[in-house]
Amino acid sequence: MLTIQYYSQEEREQLIVKHSNKFLIEERNITEGNFLVFSDTPNTNVLPVVVTKDEFDELKTSIADLWETVLMGGNA
């Protein structure tokens, strides 16, 4: 398995072309950065999930609201 960090959309595309002999099995867009994960074999156990930024922000808000409710003992 090969994990590579990228910094722009252009660099992402270049990495995909450069490693076209491998399978892109994962893309991580996390706080620490953006990463592509390549493998010599396909990963058949993972389903891709696409979440828009708006959906992600809504989820963060919902989690923050739930956490506040838990901290306040249900009196939020």
Steps between C-alpha positions, in 0.01 A plus 500: 500500500621849413366816669587838346404847621390757243450875529291600196246354261760515222751303708226246583432442131873468425540238773209297365657503153848425635373199697251378239656153525357475854147509643385816677335339800448798728504877515539665839408866540570548869623771732861394449472536122383332180628153417462243224548133582606266221529121502613224268167325559148645499324538832167324454384540862452879501217701350583858404313769690465851367396779736474859385649780710148621587399151616822474702438840663142395586632181659755697704224733622276206593781333691586824682132545595477142621824533698371820663177321593697214656724740695200698621328181616219531246406855602619678184 
